[in-house]
Amino acid sequence: MAVTAILAYHVATGILIAYLIKRPIHLLWILLWALAPIVIVYVDNPNFRIYSFHSFMHGSIVYQIINGKIPPPDPLLAGQTLHYPWMPHLLAASMSRIFNVSPFVAIPALNMVSLVCVILLTIKISEMLISDRRLNLLSAICAIYALGPFVREIWELAPMKIPFEIRGIPLLDKFITINTLPLGLVGWFLTIYAALCY
């Protein structure tokens, strides 16, 4: 069933791209399309927010900041100061405190906001290089889906276990897991945009 859902999503993405090439489409539809897989993962499997990759490490950093330990200690090296970019964790801790939610709710919210920012920045960067509005929206889709959504899962479900490099996964996968990379991607896209502006 999972393979069928993944393939259906690929077909629908292809139809959207074909439609986008023929006639203009509103930015809102692109944003909703990009957010759909993330919302589905978070709603369908709320436990994934807790056990995805190394989310306990990120959650513990946020909890340390909430408890007033700045800079936070390294969760993997007891008693040592964290030598890891922890400003996104500070933002997640602030959200957790203000809205009285767990870090495992605050970080997915930041991921979704980051995805919207990356899409908008990709479109802005594309507008600086290409004057066609349809191609600007298409560049945002390609930047997020690159190899297609859930490529890693398809390879893992394949009967032959073919080795592949996990960093080749599309950017979309980075927004689904509990980590602070999406905020870093926003910073990276902002840097590119700023460099092109001046």
TIVO-2410 file (N, C-alpha, C; in nm, 3 decimals):
# residues 198
REC num residu      c1      c2      c3 atome chaine
REC   1      M   0.082  -0.119   0.000     N      A
REC   1      M   0.000   0.000   0.000    CA      A
REC   1      M   0.087   0.126   0.000     C      A
REC   2      A   0.198   0.121   0.075     N      A
REC   2      A   0.287   0.237   0.081    CA      A
REC   2      A   0.348   0.264  -0.056     C      A
REC   3      V   0.387   0.157  -0.127     N      A
REC   3      V   0.446   0.174  -0.260    CA      A
REC   3      V   0.344   0.235  -0.355     C      A
REC   4      T   0.218   0.190  -0.346     N      A
REC   4      T   0.112   0.245  -0.430    CA      A
REC   4      T   0.092   0.393  -0.403     C      A
REC   5      A   0.092   0.431  -0.275     N      A
REC   5      A   0.075   0.572  -0.239    CA      A
REC   5      A   0.191   0.656  -0.292     C      A
REC   6      I   0.313   0.602  -0.280     N      A
REC   6      I   0.431   0.675  -0.328    CA      A
REC   6      I   0.425   0.692  -0.480     C      A
REC   7      L   0.390   0.586  -0.551     N      A
REC   7      L   0.381   0.594  -0.696    CA      A
REC   7      L   0.270   0.688  -0.739     C      A
REC   8      A   0.157   0.687  -0.668     N      A
REC   8      A   0.047   0.779  -0.699    CA      A
REC   8      A   0.091   0.923  -0.680     C      A
REC   9      Y   0.168   0.948  -0.576     N      A
REC   9      Y   0.218   1.084  -0.553    CA      A
REC   9      Y   0.312   1.126  -0.665     C      A
REC  10      H   0.396   1.033  -0.714     N      A
REC  10      H   0.486   1.063  -0.826    CA      A
REC  10      H   0.406   1.097  -0.951     C      A
REC  11      V   0.303   1.017  -0.980     N      A
REC  11      V   0.220   1.043  -1.098    CA      A
REC  11      V   0.152   1.179  -1.086     C      A
REC  12      A   0.098   1.208  -0.969     N      A
REC  12      A   0.032   1.337  -0.948    CA      A
REC  12      A   0.131   1.452  -0.963     C      A
REC  13      T   0.254   1.435  -0.915     N      A
REC  13      T   0.357   1.538  -0.931    CA      A
REC  13      T   0.388   1.559  -1.079     C      A
REC  14      G   0.396   1.451  -1.155     N      A
REC  14      G   0.420   1.462  -1.299    CA      A
REC  14      G   0.307   1.536  -1.369     C      A
REC  15      I   0.182   1.507  -1.330     N      A
REC  15      I   0.067   1.576  -1.388    CA      A
REC  15      I   0.072   1.724  -1.354     C      A
REC  16      L   0.108   1.757  -1.229     N      A
REC  16      L   0.118   1.897  -1.188    CA      A
REC  16      L   0.225   1.970  -1.270     C      A
REC  17      I   0.339   1.906  -1.291     N      A
REC  17      I   0.446   1.968  -1.369    CA      A
REC  17      I   0.401   1.987  -1.514     C      A
REC  18      A   0.334   1.886  -1.573     N      A
REC  18      A   0.285   1.898  -1.710    CA      A
REC  18      A   0.182   2.011  -1.721     C      A
REC  19      Y   0.095   2.023  -1.622     N      A
REC  19      Y  -0.004   2.130  -1.621    CA      A
REC  19      Y   0.065   2.265  -1.608     C      A
REC  20      L   0.166   2.272  -1.523     N      A
REC  20      L   0.237   2.397  -1.499    CA      A
REC  20      L   0.309   2.446  -1.624     C      A
REC  21      I   0.360   2.352  -1.704     N      A
REC  21      I   0.431   2.390  -1.825    CA      A
REC  21      I   0.333   2.450  -1.927     C      A
REC  22      K   0.210   2.400  -1.932     N      A
REC  22      K   0.113   2.446  -2.031    CA      A
REC  22      K   0.044   2.576  -1.993     C      A
REC  23      R   0.011   2.593  -1.865     N      A
REC  23      R  -0.060   2.715  -1.825    CA      A
REC  23      R  -0.018   2.754  -1.685     C      A
REC  24      P  -0.034   2.882  -1.653     N      A
REC  24      P   0.009   2.929  -1.520    CA      A
REC  24      P  -0.073   2.868  -1.407     C      A
REC  25      I  -0.010   2.857  -1.295     N      A
REC  25      I  -0.076   2.804  -1.177    CA      A
REC  25      I  -0.045   2.897  -1.060     C      A
REC  26      H  -0.134   2.904  -0.967     N      A
REC  26      H  -0.118   2.996  -0.855    CA      A
REC  26      H  -0.015   2.941  -0.754     C      A
REC  27      L   0.062   3.032  -0.696     N      A
REC  27      L   0.165   2.995  -0.598    CA      A
REC  27      L   0.107   2.918  -0.480     C      A
REC  28      L  -0.015   2.950  -0.441     N      A
REC  28      L  -0.078   2.882  -0.328    CA      A
REC  28      L  -0.086   2.731  -0.351     C      A
REC  29      W  -0.116   2.689  -0.474     N      A
REC  29      W  -0.125   2.545  -0.503    CA      A
REC  29      W   0.012   2.478  -0.489     C      A
REC  30      I   0.118   2.549  -0.530     N      A
REC  30      I   0.252   2.494  -0.516    CA      A
REC  30      I   0.286   2.475  -0.367     C      A
REC  31      L   0.253   2.576  -0.286     N      A
REC  31      L   0.281   2.566  -0.143    CA      A
REC  31      L   0.202   2.453  -0.079     C      A
REC  32      L   0.075   2.441  -0.114     N      A
REC  32      L  -0.006   2.332  -0.058    CA      A
REC  32      L   0.047   2.196  -0.102     C      A
REC  33      W   0.090   2.187  -0.227     N      A
REC  33      W   0.143   2.060  -0.278    CA      A
REC  33      W   0.272   2.022  -0.205     C      A
REC  34      A   0.356   2.121  -0.178     N      A
REC  34      A   0.482   2.093  -0.110    CA      A
REC  34      A   0.460   2.056   0.036     C      A
REC  35      L   0.362   2.119   0.101     N      A
REC  35      L   0.337   2.091   0.243    CA      A
REC  35      L   0.260   1.961   0.265     C      A
REC  36      A   0.188   1.914   0.164     N      A
REC  36      A   0.103   1.795   0.180    CA      A
REC  36      A   0.177   1.673   0.234     C      A
REC  37      P   0.292   1.633   0.177     N      A
REC  37      P   0.359   1.514   0.230    CA      A
REC  37      P   0.403   1.530   0.376     C      A
REC  38      I   0.447   1.650   0.411     N      A
REC  38      I   0.494   1.672   0.548    CA      A
REC  38      I   0.377   1.664   0.645     C      A
REC  39      V   0.268   1.730   0.612     N      A
REC  39      V   0.151   1.727   0.699    CA      A
REC  39      V   0.098   1.585   0.712     C      A
REC  40      I   0.097   1.512   0.601     N      A
REC  40      I   0.048   1.373   0.604    CA      A
REC  40      I   0.135   1.287   0.695     C      A
REC  41      V   0.266   1.302   0.685     N      A
REC  41      V   0.357   1.223   0.770    CA      A
REC  41      V   0.336   1.258   0.916     C      A
REC  42      Y   0.331   1.388   0.947     N      A
REC  42      Y   0.316   1.430   1.087    CA      A
REC  42      Y   0.180   1.393   1.146     C      A
REC  43      V   0.073   1.400   1.065     N      A
REC  43      V  -0.061   1.369   1.116    CA      A
REC  43      V  -0.083   1.218   1.121     C      A
REC  44      D  -0.041   1.148   1.014     N      A
REC  44      D  -0.065   1.005   1.007    CA      A
REC  44      D   0.018   0.926   1.107     C      A
REC  45      N   0.139   0.975   1.136     N      A
REC  45      N   0.227   0.904   1.227    CA      A
REC  45      N   0.293   1.003   1.323     C      A
REC  46      P   0.219   1.047   1.424     N      A
REC  46      P   0.276   1.147   1.516    CA      A
REC  46      P   0.399   1.097   1.591     C      A
REC  47      N   0.412   0.967   1.608     N      A
REC  47      N   0.530   0.913   1.676    CA      A
REC  47      N   0.657   0.937   1.596     C      A
REC  48      F   0.643   0.953   1.464     N      A
REC  48      F   0.760   0.977   1.379    CA      A
REC  48      F   0.832   1.104   1.420     C      A
REC  49      R   0.756   1.199   1.475     N      A
REC  49      R   0.819   1.323   1.520    CA      A
REC  49      R   0.919   1.296   1.632     C      A
REC  50      I   0.901   1.189   1.705     N      A
REC  50      I   0.987   1.160   1.820    CA      A
REC  50      I   1.103   1.069   1.781     C      A
REC  51      Y   1.078   0.969   1.699     N      A
REC  51      Y   1.185   0.872   1.673    CA      A
REC  51      Y   1.252   0.889   1.537     C      A
REC  52      S   1.224   0.994   1.463     N      A
REC  52      S   1.286   1.009   1.332    CA      A
REC  52      S   1.435   1.045   1.346     C      A
REC  53      F   1.518   0.965   1.283     N      A
REC  53      F   1.663   0.983   1.285    CA      A
REC  53      F   1.716   1.011   1.426     C      A
REC  54      H   1.778   1.123   1.447     N      A
REC  54      H   1.835   1.152   1.578    CA      A
REC  54      H   1.756   1.264   1.647     C      A
REC  55      S   1.625   1.248   1.650     N      A
REC  55      S   1.540   1.353   1.708    CA      A
REC  55      S   1.556   1.366   1.858     C      A
REC  56      F   1.590   1.257   1.926     N      A
REC  56      F   1.610   1.266   2.071    CA      A
REC  56      F   1.726   1.361   2.103     C      A
REC  57      M   1.828   1.361   2.018     N      A
REC  57      M   1.939   1.452   2.041    CA      A
REC  57      M   1.893   1.597   2.027     C      A
REC  58      H   1.819   1.627   1.921     N      A
REC  58      H   1.771   1.764   1.901    CA      A
REC  58      H   1.671   1.803   2.009     C      A
REC  59      G   1.584   1.711   2.046     N      A
REC  59      G   1.488   1.739   2.153    CA      A
REC  59      G   1.557   1.767   2.285     C      A
REC  60      S   1.663   1.693   2.315     N      A
REC  60      S   1.733   1.715   2.442    CA      A
REC  60      S   1.804   1.850   2.444     C      A
REC  61      I   1.855   1.892   2.330     N      A
REC  61      I   1.917   2.025   2.322    CA      A
REC  61      I   1.814   2.133   2.351     C      A
REC  62      V   1.696   2.119   2.291     N      A
REC  62      V   1.588   2.217   2.314    CA      A
REC  62      V   1.547   2.216   2.461     C      A
REC  63      Y   1.533   2.099   2.520     N      A
REC  63      Y   1.496   2.091   2.663    CA      A
REC  63      Y   1.602   2.155   2.752     C      A
REC  64      Q   1.729   2.137   2.718     N      A
REC  64      Q   1.836   2.200   2.796    CA      A
REC  64      Q   1.826   2.352   2.791     C      A
REC  65      I   1.796   2.405   2.673     N      A
REC  65      I   1.780   2.551   2.659    CA      A
REC  65      I   1.658   2.598   2.737     C      A
REC  66      I   1.549   2.524   2.730     N      A
REC  66      I   1.428   2.560   2.807    CA      A
REC  66      I   1.460   2.564   2.956     C      A
REC  67      N   1.547   2.474   3.001     N      A
REC  67      N   1.584   2.469   3.144    CA      A
REC  67      N   1.691   2.572   3.180     C      A
REC  68      G   1.726   2.661   3.085     N      A
REC  68      G   1.815   2.771   3.116    CA      A
REC  68      G   1.962   2.747   3.093     C      A
REC  69      K   1.999   2.637   3.034     N      A
REC  69      K   2.141   2.607   3.010    CA      A
REC  69      K   2.182   2.661   2.873     C      A
REC  70      I   2.245   2.778   2.875     N      A
REC  70      I   2.292   2.841   2.753    CA      A
REC  70      I   2.439   2.874   2.771     C      A
REC  71      P   2.528   2.827   2.686     N      A
REC  71      P   2.505   2.735   2.577    CA      A
REC  71      P   2.468   2.596   2.630     C      A
REC  72      P   2.390   2.523   2.553     N      A
REC  72      P   2.347   2.392   2.601    CA      A
REC  72      P   2.461   2.290   2.604     C      A
REC  73      P   2.453   2.193   2.695     N      A
REC  73      P   2.555   2.087   2.694    CA      A
REC  73      P   2.532   1.991   2.578     C      A
REC  74      D   2.636   1.924   2.540     N      A
REC  74      D   2.630   1.827   2.431    CA      A
REC  74      D   2.562   1.700   2.482     C      A
REC  75      P   2.450   1.657   2.421     N      A
REC  75      P   2.382   1.537   2.468    CA      A
REC  75      P   2.461   1.409   2.444     C      A
REC  76      L   2.558   1.415   2.355     N      A
REC  76      L   2.638   1.296   2.323    CA      A
REC  76      L   2.771   1.294   2.396     C      A
REC  77      L   2.805   1.404   2.464     N      A
REC  77      L   2.933   1.413   2.531    CA      A
REC  77      L   2.910   1.483   2.666     C      A
REC  78      A   2.873   1.405   2.765     N      A
REC  78      A   2.829   1.458   2.894    CA      A
REC  78      A   2.927   1.559   2.952     C      A
REC  79      G   2.871   1.672   2.997     N      A
REC  79      G   2.950   1.773   3.064    CA      A
REC  79      G   3.021   1.870   2.971     C      A
REC  80      Q   3.019   1.845   2.842     N      A
REC  80      Q   3.087   1.932   2.746    CA      A
REC  80      Q   2.987   2.029   2.684     C      A
REC  81      T   3.035   2.147   2.651     N      A
REC  81      T   2.952   2.244   2.582    CA      A
REC  81      T   2.927   2.196   2.439     C      A
REC  82      L   2.809   2.223   2.390     N      A
REC  82      L   2.772   2.180   2.256    CA      A
REC  82      L   2.851   2.257   2.151     C      A
REC  83      H   2.924   2.185   2.068     N      A
REC  83      H   2.997   2.246   1.957    CA      A
REC  83      H   2.921   2.213   1.829     C      A
REC  84      Y   2.805   2.272   1.819     N      A
REC  84      Y   2.710   2.241   1.713    CA      A
REC  84      Y   2.624   2.367   1.700     C      A
REC  85      P   2.583   2.406   1.581     N      A
REC  85      P   2.500   2.526   1.569    CA      A
REC  85      P   2.368   2.508   1.645     C      A
REC  86      W   2.349   2.582   1.753     N      A
REC  86      W   2.231   2.561   1.837    CA      A
REC  86      W   2.132   2.677   1.834     C      A
REC  87      M   2.152   2.775   1.749     N      A
REC  87      M   2.056   2.886   1.741    CA      A
REC  87      M   1.918   2.839   1.693     C      A
REC  88      P   1.906   2.745   1.596     N      A
REC  88      P   1.773   2.695   1.562    CA      A
REC  88      P   1.706   2.626   1.682     C      A
REC  89      H   1.787   2.563   1.767     N      A
REC  89      H   1.731   2.500   1.887    CA      A
REC  89      H   1.678   2.607   1.983     C      A
REC  90      L   1.747   2.720   1.987     N      A
REC  90      L   1.701   2.831   2.071    CA      A
REC  90      L   1.566   2.882   2.021     C      A
REC  91      L   1.549   2.890   1.890     N      A
REC  91      L   1.421   2.930   1.832    CA      A
REC  91      L   1.312   2.828   1.865     C      A
REC  92      A   1.344   2.700   1.854     N      A
REC  92      A   1.248   2.594   1.889    CA      A
REC  92      A   1.213   2.599   2.037     C      A
REC  93      A   1.313   2.626   2.121     N      A
REC  93      A   1.287   2.637   2.265    CA      A
REC  93      A   1.196   2.756   2.295     C      A
REC  94      S   1.218   2.865   2.226     N      A
REC  94      S   1.131   2.982   2.244    CA      A
REC  94      S   0.988   2.951   2.203     C      A
REC  95      M   0.972   2.883   2.090     N      A
REC  95      M   0.837   2.842   2.047    CA      A
REC  95      M   0.773   2.748   2.147     C      A
REC  96      S   0.853   2.653   2.197     N      A
REC  96      S   0.800   2.557   2.295    CA      A
REC  96      S   0.751   2.628   2.421     C      A
REC  97      R   0.829   2.726   2.464     N      A
REC  97      R   0.793   2.798   2.586    CA      A
REC  97      R   0.672   2.889   2.563     C      A
REC  98      I   0.671   2.964   2.454     N      A
REC  98      I   0.562   3.059   2.427    CA      A
REC  98      I   0.430   2.987   2.406     C      A
REC  99      F   0.431   2.880   2.325     N      A
REC  99      F   0.306   2.811   2.292    CA      A
REC  99      F   0.279   2.691   2.383     C      A
REC 100      N   0.368   2.666   2.478     N      A
REC 100      N   0.352   2.556   2.572    CA      A
REC 100      N   0.334   2.422   2.500     C      A
REC 101      V   0.427   2.395   2.408     N      A
REC 101      V   0.424   2.269   2.333    CA      A
REC 101      V   0.559   2.200   2.347     C      A
REC 102      S   0.560   2.074   2.315     N      A
REC 102      S   0.683   1.994   2.317    CA      A
REC 102      S   0.776   2.037   2.203     C      A
REC 103      P   0.906   2.020   2.220     N      A
REC 103      P   0.997   2.045   2.107    CA      A
REC 103      P   0.963   1.961   1.985     C      A
REC 104      F   0.900   1.846   2.008     N      A
REC 104      F   0.864   1.758   1.898    CA      A
REC 104      F   0.740   1.807   1.823     C      A
REC 105      V   0.683   1.916   1.869     N      A
REC 105      V   0.578   1.987   1.797    CA      A
REC 105      V   0.635   2.117   1.739     C      A
REC 106      A   0.721   2.183   1.816     N      A
REC 106      A   0.779   2.310   1.771    CA      A
REC 106      A   0.870   2.291   1.650     C      A
REC 107      I   0.953   2.187   1.650     N      A
REC 107      I   1.046   2.167   1.539    CA      A
REC 107      I   0.972   2.134   1.409     C      A
REC 108      P   0.870   2.047   1.409     N      A
REC 108      P   0.794   2.027   1.284    CA      A
REC 108      P   0.727   2.156   1.235     C      A
REC 109      A   0.679   2.239   1.327     N      A
REC 109      A   0.621   2.367   1.284    CA      A
REC 109      A   0.727   2.454   1.217     C      A
REC 110      L   0.846   2.457   1.275     N      A
REC 110      L   0.956   2.532   1.213    CA      A
REC 110      L   0.994   2.473   1.077     C      A
REC 111      N   0.987   2.340   1.066     N      A
REC 111      N   1.018   2.275   0.939    CA      A
REC 111      N   0.919   2.318   0.830     C      A
REC 112      M   0.791   2.326   0.865     N      A
REC 112      M   0.691   2.365   0.765    CA      A
REC 112      M   0.708   2.511   0.724     C      A
REC 113      V   0.735   2.598   0.821     N      A
REC 113      V   0.760   2.739   0.789    CA      A
REC 113      V   0.887   2.751   0.704     C      A
REC 114      S   0.988   2.672   0.738     N      A
REC 114      S   1.113   2.674   0.660    CA      A
REC 114      S   1.090   2.630   0.517     C      A
REC 115      L   1.007   2.528   0.497     N      A
REC 115      L   0.978   2.481   0.361    CA      A
REC 115      L   0.912   2.591   0.279     C      A
REC 116      V   0.816   2.660   0.338     N      A
REC 116      V   0.750   2.770   0.267    CA      A
REC 116      V   0.853   2.877   0.232     C      A
REC 117      C   0.942   2.910   0.326     N      A
REC 117      C   1.046   3.011   0.300    CA      A
REC 117      C   1.140   2.966   0.188     C      A
REC 118      V   1.180   2.840   0.188     N      A
REC 118      V   1.270   2.789   0.084    CA      A
REC 118      V   1.202   2.796  -0.053     C      A
REC 119      I   1.075   2.761  -0.059     N      A
REC 119      I   1.002   2.768  -0.187    CA      A
REC 119      I   0.995   2.912  -0.236     C      A
REC 120      L   0.958   3.004  -0.146     N      A
REC 120      L   0.947   3.144  -0.185    CA      A
REC 120      L   1.082   3.201  -0.227     C      A
REC 121      L   1.188   3.165  -0.155     N      A
REC 121      L   1.322   3.213  -0.192    CA      A
REC 121      L   1.368   3.153  -0.324     C      A
REC 122      T   1.335   3.026  -0.349     N      A
REC 122      T   1.371   2.963  -0.476    CA      A
REC 122      T   1.302   3.036  -0.591     C      A
REC 123      I   1.176   3.070  -0.571     N      A
REC 123      I   1.103   3.143  -0.676    CA      A
REC 123      I   1.165   3.281  -0.697     C      A
REC 124      K   1.201   3.351  -0.588     N      A
REC 124      K   1.263   3.483  -0.600    CA      A
REC 124      K   1.398   3.475  -0.672     C      A
REC 125      I   1.478   3.374  -0.638     N      A
REC 125      I   1.608   3.356  -0.705    CA      A
REC 125      I   1.586   3.326  -0.853     C      A
REC 126      S   1.489   3.241  -0.882     N      A
REC 126      S   1.458   3.207  -1.021    CA      A
REC 126      S   1.410   3.329  -1.098     C      A
REC 127      E   1.331   3.415  -1.034     N      A
REC 127      E   1.283   3.536  -1.100    CA      A
REC 127      E   1.396   3.630  -1.138     C      A
REC 128      M   1.505   3.625  -1.064     N      A
REC 128      M   1.622   3.708  -1.097    CA      A
REC 128      M   1.695   3.655  -1.220     C      A
REC 129      L   1.677   3.528  -1.250     N      A
REC 129      L   1.749   3.465  -1.361    CA      A
REC 129      L   1.661   3.438  -1.482     C      A
REC 130      I   1.530   3.412  -1.458     N      A
REC 130      I   1.438   3.373  -1.565    CA      A
REC 130      I   1.314   3.461  -1.553     C      A
REC 131      S   1.263   3.509  -1.665     N      A
REC 131      S   1.147   3.599  -1.660    CA      A
REC 131      S   1.013   3.527  -1.675     C      A
REC 132      D   1.014   3.398  -1.699     N      A
REC 132      D   0.890   3.322  -1.717    CA      A
REC 132      D   0.836   3.274  -1.582     C      A
REC 133      R   0.716   3.318  -1.547     N      A
REC 133      R   0.656   3.284  -1.417    CA      A
REC 133      R   0.636   3.133  -1.400     C      A
REC 134      R   0.597   3.066  -1.507     N      A
REC 134      R   0.575   2.920  -1.498    CA      A
REC 134      R   0.706   2.848  -1.466     C      A
REC 135      L   0.814   2.891  -1.528     N      A
REC 135      L   0.944   2.829  -1.502    CA      A
REC 135      L   0.994   2.861  -1.362     C      A
REC 136      N   0.957   2.977  -1.310     N      A
REC 136      N   0.994   3.011  -1.172    CA      A
REC 136      N   0.929   2.915  -1.074     C      A
REC 137      L   0.801   2.887  -1.094     N      A
REC 137      L   0.731   2.792  -1.006    CA      A
REC 137      L   0.786   2.651  -1.026     C      A
REC 138      L   0.815   2.617  -1.151     N      A
REC 138      L   0.871   2.484  -1.179    CA      A
REC 138      L   1.008   2.468  -1.113     C      A
REC 139      S   1.087   2.574  -1.108     N      A
REC 139      S   1.218   2.564  -1.043    CA      A
REC 139      S   1.203   2.536  -0.894     C      A
REC 140      A   1.099   2.591  -0.833     N      A
REC 140      A   1.075   2.563  -0.691    CA      A
REC 140      A   1.039   2.416  -0.670     C      A
REC 141      I   0.956   2.362  -0.759     N      A
REC 141      I   0.919   2.220  -0.748    CA      A
REC 141      I   1.044   2.133  -0.766     C      A
REC 142      C   1.125   2.164  -0.866     N      A
REC 142      C   1.245   2.085  -0.890    CA      A
REC 142      C   1.345   2.095  -0.775     C      A
REC 143      A   1.356   2.213  -0.715     N      A
REC 143      A   1.450   2.230  -0.603    CA      A
REC 143      A   1.409   2.146  -0.484     C      A
REC 144      I   1.281   2.132  -0.460     N      A
REC 144      I   1.234   2.057  -0.343    CA      A
REC 144      I   1.229   1.907  -0.372     C      A
REC 145      Y   1.178   1.869  -0.489     N      A
REC 145      Y   1.158   1.727  -0.517    CA      A
REC 145      Y   1.277   1.662  -0.586     C      A
REC 146      A   1.362   1.737  -0.651     N      A
REC 146      A   1.484   1.692  -0.717    CA      A
REC 146      A   1.474   1.548  -0.770     C      A
REC 147      L   1.498   1.451  -0.687     N      A
REC 147      L   1.496   1.310  -0.729    CA      A
REC 147      L   1.358   1.248  -0.714     C      A
REC 148      G   1.262   1.323  -0.663     N      A
REC 148      G   1.128   1.271  -0.639    CA      A
REC 148      G   1.108   1.246  -0.492     C      A
REC 149      P   0.985   1.259  -0.444     N      A
REC 149      P   0.962   1.241  -0.300    CA      A
REC 149      P   0.981   1.095  -0.259     C      A
REC 150      F   1.035   1.077  -0.143     N      A
REC 150      F   1.047   0.945  -0.080    CA      A
REC 150      F   1.132   0.848  -0.161     C      A
REC 151      V   1.235   0.899  -0.227     N      A
REC 151      V   1.323   0.813  -0.308    CA      A
REC 151      V   1.388   0.707  -0.221     C      A
REC 152      R   1.434   0.745  -0.102     N      A
REC 152      R   1.501   0.650  -0.015    CA      A
REC 152      R   1.408   0.534   0.020     C      A
REC 153      E   1.282   0.564   0.048     N      A
REC 153      E   1.188   0.458   0.084    CA      A
REC 153      E   1.165   0.361  -0.032     C      A
REC 154      I   1.162   0.413  -0.154     N      A
REC 154      I   1.145   0.325  -0.270    CA      A
REC 154      I   1.264   0.231  -0.282     C      A
REC 155      W   1.386   0.283  -0.264     N      A
REC 155      W   1.505   0.198  -0.271    CA      A
REC 155      W   1.505   0.094  -0.161     C      A
REC 156      E   1.457   0.131  -0.041     N      A
REC 156      E   1.455   0.035   0.069    CA      A
REC 156      E   1.351  -0.074   0.047     C      A
REC 157      L   1.244  -0.043  -0.027     N      A
REC 157      L   1.140  -0.142  -0.055    CA      A
REC 157      L   1.174  -0.230  -0.175     C      A
REC 158      A   1.276  -0.191  -0.250     N      A
REC 158      A   1.313  -0.266  -0.370    CA      A
REC 158      A   1.360  -0.406  -0.332     C      A
REC 159      P   1.328  -0.507  -0.416     N      A
REC 159      P   1.370  -0.644  -0.384    CA      A
REC 159      P   1.522  -0.660  -0.378     C      A
REC 160      M   1.594  -0.590  -0.466     N      A
REC 160      M   1.740  -0.595  -0.462    CA      A
REC 160      M   1.788  -0.477  -0.380     C      A
REC 161      K   1.868  -0.502  -0.281     N      A
REC 161      K   1.920  -0.395  -0.197    CA      A
REC 161      K   2.038  -0.329  -0.268     C      A
REC 162      I   2.010  -0.218  -0.334     N      A
REC 162      I   2.113  -0.146  -0.408    CA      A
REC 162      I   2.168  -0.038  -0.317     C      A
REC 163      P   2.299  -0.035  -0.295     N      A
REC 163      P   2.356   0.070  -0.209    CA      A
REC 163      P   2.343   0.206  -0.277     C      A
REC 164      F   2.315   0.308  -0.198     N      A
REC 164      F   2.305   0.442  -0.252    CA      A
REC 164      F   2.347   0.542  -0.145     C      A
REC 165      E   2.378   0.661  -0.188     N      A
REC 165      E   2.422   0.766  -0.096    CA      A
REC 165      E   2.300   0.838  -0.041     C      A
REC 166      I   2.286   0.838   0.091     N      A
REC 166      I   2.167   0.895   0.155    CA      A
REC 166      I   2.159   1.046   0.134     C      A
REC 167      R   2.271   1.113   0.109     N      A
REC 167      R   2.267   1.258   0.089    CA      A
REC 167      R   2.208   1.295  -0.047     C      A
REC 168      G   2.184   1.195  -0.130     N      A
REC 168      G   2.123   1.220  -0.260    CA      A
REC 168      G   1.972   1.229  -0.254     C      A
REC 169      I   1.916   1.219  -0.135     N      A
REC 169      I   1.771   1.226  -0.123    CA      A
REC 169      I   1.724   1.368  -0.151     C      A
REC 170      P   1.600   1.385  -0.191     N      A
REC 170      P   1.552   1.520  -0.220    CA      A
REC 170      P   1.545   1.605  -0.093     C      A
REC 171      L   1.546   1.735  -0.113     N      A
REC 171      L   1.537   1.827   0.002    CA      A
REC 171      L   1.413   1.803   0.084     C      A
REC 172      L   1.305   1.760   0.020     N      A
REC 172      L   1.179   1.739   0.092    CA      A
REC 172      L   1.197   1.649   0.213     C      A
REC 173      D   1.282   1.548   0.200     N      A
REC 173      D   1.304   1.454   0.310    CA      A
REC 173      D   1.364   1.523   0.432     C      A
REC 174      K   1.442   1.627   0.411     N      A
REC 174      K   1.502   1.700   0.524    CA      A
REC 174      K   1.398   1.776   0.604     C      A
REC 175      F   1.285   1.810   0.542     N      A
REC 175      F   1.180   1.884   0.611    CA      A
REC 175      F   1.086   1.791   0.689     C      A
REC 176      I   1.092   1.662   0.662     N      A
REC 176      I   1.002   1.567   0.726    CA      A
REC 176      I   1.056   1.518   0.860     C      A
REC 177      T   1.187   1.515   0.876     N      A
REC 177      T   1.245   1.461   0.999    CA      A
REC 177      T   1.264   1.570   1.104     C      A
REC 178      I   1.290   1.528   1.227     N      A
REC 178      I   1.313   1.623   1.336    CA      A
REC 178      I   1.461   1.657   1.338     C      A
REC 179      N   1.493   1.770   1.281     N      A
REC 179      N   1.629   1.823   1.285    CA      A
REC 179      N   1.619   1.973   1.262     C      A
REC 180      T   1.731   2.040   1.269     N      A
REC 180      T   1.728   2.185   1.250    CA      A
REC 180      T   1.786   2.226   1.116     C      A
REC 181      L   1.809   2.130   1.029     N      A
REC 181      L   1.863   2.159   0.897    CA      A
REC 181      L   1.774   2.251   0.814     C      A
REC 182      P   1.640   2.238   0.818     N      A
REC 182      P   1.557   2.327   0.736    CA      A
REC 182      P   1.583   2.476   0.761     C      A
REC 183      L   1.608   2.514   0.886     N      A
REC 183      L   1.640   2.655   0.912    CA      A
REC 183      L   1.775   2.692   0.849     C      A
REC 184      G   1.867   2.597   0.848     N      A
REC 184      G   1.995   2.620   0.781    CA      A
REC 184      G   1.978   2.635   0.631     C      A
REC 185      L   1.885   2.558   0.573     N      A
REC 185      L   1.857   2.570   0.430    CA      A
REC 185      L   1.799   2.708   0.398     C      A
REC 186      V   1.713   2.758   0.487     N      A
REC 186      V   1.659   2.893   0.467    CA      A
REC 186      V   1.774   2.994   0.465     C      A
REC 187      G   1.867   2.980   0.559     N      A
REC 187      G   1.983   3.069   0.562    CA      A
REC 187      G   2.067   3.058   0.436     C      A
REC 188      W   2.083   2.936   0.386     N      A
REC 188      W   2.161   2.914   0.264    CA      A
REC 188      W   2.094   2.980   0.145     C      A
REC 189      F   1.962   2.962   0.131     N      A
REC 189      F   1.889   3.024   0.020    CA      A
REC 189      F   1.888   3.177   0.034     C      A
REC 190      L   1.881   3.228   0.157     N      A
REC 190      L   1.890   3.372   0.179    CA      A
REC 190      L   2.026   3.426   0.136     C      A
REC 191      T   2.130   3.349   0.161     N      A
REC 191      T   2.265   3.389   0.119    CA      A
REC 191      T   2.276   3.397  -0.032     C      A
REC 192      I   2.222   3.298  -0.101     N      A
REC 192      I   2.223   3.299  -0.247    CA      A
REC 192      I   2.144   3.419  -0.299     C      A
REC 193      Y   2.027   3.443  -0.240     N      A
REC 193      Y   1.943   3.555  -0.283    CA      A
REC 193      Y   2.015   3.687  -0.261     C      A
REC 194      A   2.077   3.702  -0.144     N      A
REC 194      A   2.149   3.826  -0.115    CA      A
REC 194      A   2.267   3.845  -0.210     C      A
REC 195      A   2.338   3.736  -0.241     N      A
REC 195      A   2.453   3.746  -0.332    CA      A
REC 195      A   2.408   3.789  -0.471     C      A
REC 196      L   2.292   3.740  -0.514     N      A
REC 196      L   2.242   3.777  -0.647    CA      A
REC 196      L   2.187   3.919  -0.650     C      A
REC 197      C   2.143   3.968  -0.535     N      A
REC 197      C   2.088   4.105  -0.529    CA      A
REC 197      C   2.197   4.210  -0.542     C      A
REC 198      Y   2.318   4.178  -0.496     N      A
REC 198      Y   2.424   4.280  -0.495    CA      A
REC 198      Y   2.541   4.242  -0.579     C      A
***
